[in-house]
Amino acid sequence: MRTGVIAKKVGMTRLFQEDGRHVPVTVLALEDCQVVSHRTAGRDGYSALQVGSGVAKQKNVAKPQREHFAKAEVPLKQKVAEFRLDNDEGLLPVGATISADHFIAGQKVDITGHTQGKGFAGAMKRWGFGGLRATHGVSLSHRSHGSTGNRQDPGRVFKGKKMAGHMGDRQRTQQNLEIVRTDATRGLLFVKGSVPGHKNAWLVVRDAVKLALPEGVPFPGAVIEKNAPKPEAQSAAGEEAPAVDTNEAGAAEAVSETGKEG
């Protein structure tokens, strides 16, 4: 079992396949998803990885948490989650940044998030009740849920009765969603279909528990190297080097001409 990642829901779009078909996808962004700490079998009795994502303001993080992040030498994180592992072989180094290549195209994943909150809703909207009669015998209560209790025995309303109340904002997990494409450069995952949560909501993405991992999945995971220079930076540095030499040569000529004039 590998670790999962914490991603932010960006929105929905569509991708065109090679045969011309378009697939509706949800775009998930990995915002500095880093390993914060380890849970080992020898010390804690189980193996797990604590992963953090996003960047939080210092005023919004408690002092113990700030020290916890400082010990791992990672920035303050907005969202932290723990992923259980089979053994210590699946551990990634503390401070490592997980890449979008942690998943591959065609792989199935399970995504956990909180559904969109709908506020206070009536029984008809919340539970699909048909409502009361629209004409005779009903006055100003056509959309009410009707009676809720019984007679003197039991003389109360049972727990779990379907009534009006808060709707939405519940933790839900959608299983066996397909990864259509990944973009490691921008840290994006493109998942087929919809996922729970509103835009900018935090989601937990794991390998599908009901299906075997496909071949080619990196183990224990794909990590971004911190000290590796970016190709754009290398090309920019290579282009700027001659310009600096030219400017320095021009400045030297100007100084020598000024000295001659003096």
N, C-alpha and C positions, 0 to 999 in steps of 0.2 A: 504494500500500500504506500502511495506517495502522498506528499503534502498537497494541499490545495492552495488557492490564491484568493485574495480579496480584491474585487473589481468594482468599479463604479459604472452604473448604467448611464450611457450617453444618450441613447435614443434608438430609433429604428430606421432602417433603410432597406435597400435591396441590392443584391449582387447578381451580375449576369454570368452564367456558366458558359463553357466553351461551345456547347450545343445551342446556345441562344436562350435557354430557359433562365428566368429570373427567380431568385430565391429571397423571400422576406427574411431579414436578419435583424437581430438586436446587437448593437455595438457596445462592448464592454471595454473599459479602459483600466489598465494597470498603472496606478499612480505611485511609483516608488514602493512597490510591494517588497518588503525586506524581512529577513529572518531576525527576530528580536531575541529569542532565547530558546534553550533546549529543555526538554524533559526526558531524562534518561532512565532506563530500567534500574540501574544500580542505585541511583540517588532518589528518584521519585516513584519507582515501582512500575512505571510505564514509559513508553517512548512517544514523544510528541514534539511538534514544532510550534512555537508561538510566532505568528506572522502579523506584521503591521503594515498599514497602507495609508496614503494621504499624508498631508502635512498639517499639523495642528498649531494653533497659537499657544504661546507659553501660558497666557492667563487662563486658558481653558483646560490646562493639564495640571493635575495635583502634583505636589512635590514628590511623593513616593514614585509616581509614574515617571516624572522627569528624571529622577535618579536611575530608574530602571532602564530608560532609553539611553541615558548617558553611559551606563555601564556597557551596553551593547554597541556604543558609538554609532547610533543611528539618530536621525532627526525625530522630533516629536510626531507621533502618529495619531491620526483621527480615529482609525478603526483598528482593533486588535482581535485576532481570533486564534484558536488553538486547533491543530489538526493532529489526530492520533495516527500513529504509525505502527506497523507490525513489529519492528525492531529498530535498533540504533543504526542500521545500514541506510535507512532512508533519511537520515539527518543531513541538512545542508549547513554550511558554515554560518555562524552568527554574523549578521551584517550583510550577507549576500542578498543581492537584488534579483528577484525571480523574473525571468523573461517571459514574453508571450509565447515563445517557442516551447514552453513547458507542456503545452498541448499541441496536437497535430491535427491537420484537416481530416475530417471523417471520424474523429474520436467522439464518443458519447460521454457527456458529463451530467452531473447533478448540480442544480443551482438553487440556493436557498436565499430567500429574502422576505421582506415584509410587504404584503399587498397594499395597494393604494387605499388610504382611509376615505370612507364615504360619510363620516360623521354620524349623527343620530338619524336612523331610518325607521320607517313604520314597518308593520308586520307584512304588508303586501309586497313592498320592495325588498325587504330583508329575507323573507322566507317564501315569497311567491304565493301568498294566500289569494283566494279569489275575491274576497271582500263580501260585504253584506248585500242585500237586495237593493236595487237601484230605485225602486218605486214604493210599493205599499209596505207600511209597517216599520220603516226605517226613517229616522229623522236626524240629519246632520252627523251620521256616523257610518257612512257607506264604506269607508276604508279602514274601519276599526277592526281589531282582531277578534271581537266577540268575547264570549265568556272565557274565563281562565280557570276557574275553580270548579269543585264538585259540590256535593251536598254537605250536610253537617259532618259526615264521615267521608273523607279525611279532614275536611274543614280547612284546607290550606292549598296553596299552589305548589305543585311539585317543582323541584329544581330542574333547570334545563328546559322549561316551558318556552316554546317559540313565541316570543313577544317582540315588541318594538325595543330598539336599543342601538348600541354602537355597532356600526357595520364597517368591515374592512380592517386594515392595519393588523393583520394576523400573519404570523410566520408560516410560510409555505415553502415546500420544496418540489421543484419540477424535475423529474428524472428522465434520463436518456435523451437529453437534448444534443443535437449534433453541432460540432464545431465545423463551420463551413470554411473559414479561412482565418489565418493569424497574420499579424503585422508586428514583427518584433521591433522594427525601427521606431514606430509610434506607440508601441505597447498596447495594441488593440486585439480583441477577440471578437469574431463575428459568429454569433450563435443563431442557428436556424429557429425561427418562430419567436414567440414572446416569452418574457421571463417576468416573475413577480417584482413589483416595486415601481415607484415613480422615477422620473428622470433625476439623475444625480444621487440615486439611492445606492447604498453599499450592498453588494451581493457576495456570497461565498460560493466559489466554483470548485468542485471536487471531481475526481474521476468517478464514473458511474459504478455504483456498488453491485449492480445486478448483471453487469456485463464484464467480460474479460478485457484487459488492456490490449489494444492492437499492437502490432509490431512496429518498431521504430520510435516508441515513446521514450524520451530520455529518463534515465533513472540514475540517481534519485531526483534529478530535476535539471532544468535549464537555467543557468545563472548568467547574469551580465557581469563582465569583468569591469571593475572600477577603473583601473589604471590603463585600460586599453584605449588608445587614442582613436577618435572617430575619423572615418575616411574624409569627411568634409574638412575637418581641422587640418589633416595632413596636406590635402590639396591646397587649402588656403595658405598654409605656411609655405608650401613650395612656390606658390605664385608670388607671395609677398617678399620672399628673400631677394630676388633680383632687384625689386623696386627699392628696397632699403639700400642695397649697394650702390645703385645709380644715384640716389639722393645724396648719400655720403660722398660719392665721387664729385657730384655737382657742387656740394657745399665746400669741398676741399679746393676745387678750381676757383670758386668765388672768393675764398679767403686768400688764395695766392694772387689773384688779380687785384684784390683790395690792397694787398701788401705791395704790389708793384706800383699801384697808383700812388700810395703814400710815399 
